[in-house]
Amino acid sequence: MRTKLRLLAWALVLLALAHPAFGSIVLDVLGIAFVMAAAAVIAVIGWALANVSLTLTGASVLLLLRAFPGVPRWFRHSWVASVAAVAPEKA
């Protein structure tokens, strides 16, 4: 892979020397390619961090449910009571 990139770099240098008018275009293309590669790396890092936070949130919920087993029952009763207070016909 490294040798292919080195060959590509040499080819671009030779093209820039042979055709000076295209030098700025080649540099623009390389700049755009670099920015796109950096954006892809940032997107992958953001995706991984988002999934890690989702996984850690799910794990923390499971640990809390295991540590406090009565909380889901309490939450269900409080939910029914709050709905009954607001709309008695739906409770």
C-alpha positions in Angstrom: 0.0 0.0 0.0 2.8 2.4 0.9 4.6 1.8 -2.4 1.4 2.4 -4.3 0.9 5.7 -2.6 4.6 6.6 -3.3 4.1 5.8 -7.0 0.9 7.8 -7.1 2.7 10.8 -5.5 5.6 10.6 -8.0 3.1 10.3 -10.9 1.3 13.5 -9.7 4.6 15.3 -9.3 5.7 14.4 -12.8 2.3 15.4 -14.2 2.5 18.8 -12.3 6.0 19.3 -13.8 4.9 18.4 -17.3 1.7 20.5 -17.2 2.1 23.5 -14.8 -1.3 24.8 -15.6 -2.9 21.6 -14.1 -0.8 21.9 -10.9 -3.4 24.0 -9.1 -6.2 21.6 -10.2 -4.2 18.6 -8.9 -3.6 20.4 -5.6 -7.3 21.2 -5.3 -8.2 17.6 -6.0 -5.7 16.4 -3.4 -7.0 18.9 -0.9 -10.6 17.8 -1.4 -9.6 14.2 -1.1 -7.8 14.9 2.2 -10.8 16.8 3.6 -13.1 14.0 2.6 -10.9 11.4 4.2 -10.7 13.5 7.4 -14.5 13.8 7.4 -14.9 10.1 7.0 -12.6 9.5 9.9 -14.5 12.0 12.1 -17.8 10.4 11.1 -16.6 6.9 12.0 -15.3 8.1 15.4 -18.6 9.9 16.1 -20.6 6.8 15.1 -18.4 4.6 17.4 -18.8 7.0 20.3 -22.6 7.3 19.8 -22.9 3.5 19.8 -20.6 3.2 22.8 -22.8 5.7 24.7 -25.9 3.8 23.7 -24.4 0.5 24.9 -23.2 2.0 28.1 -26.6 3.6 28.8 -28.4 0.2 28.2 -25.9 -1.5 30.5 -26.4 1.0 33.2 -30.2 0.6 33.0 -29.8 -3.2 33.3 -27.5 -2.8 36.3 -30.0 -0.4 38.0 -32.9 -2.7 37.3 -30.9 -5.6 38.8 -29.8 -3.5 41.8 -33.4 -2.1 42.5 -35.8 -4.9 41.4 -38.9 -3.1 42.7 -38.5 0.0 40.6 -40.3 -1.2 37.4 -43.3 -2.2 39.5 -43.2 1.1 41.3 -42.9 3.0 38.0 -45.9 1.1 36.6 -48.1 1.9 39.6 -47.0 5.5 39.6 -47.7 5.7 35.8 -51.2 4.3 36.3 -51.9 6.6 39.2 -50.8 9.7 37.2 -53.0 8.7 34.2 -55.9 8.1 36.6 -55.4 11.6 38.1 -55.3 13.3 34.7 -57.9 11.1 32.8 -59.9 8.8 35.1 -61.8 7.2 32.3 -58.5 5.9 30.7 -57.1 4.3 33.8 
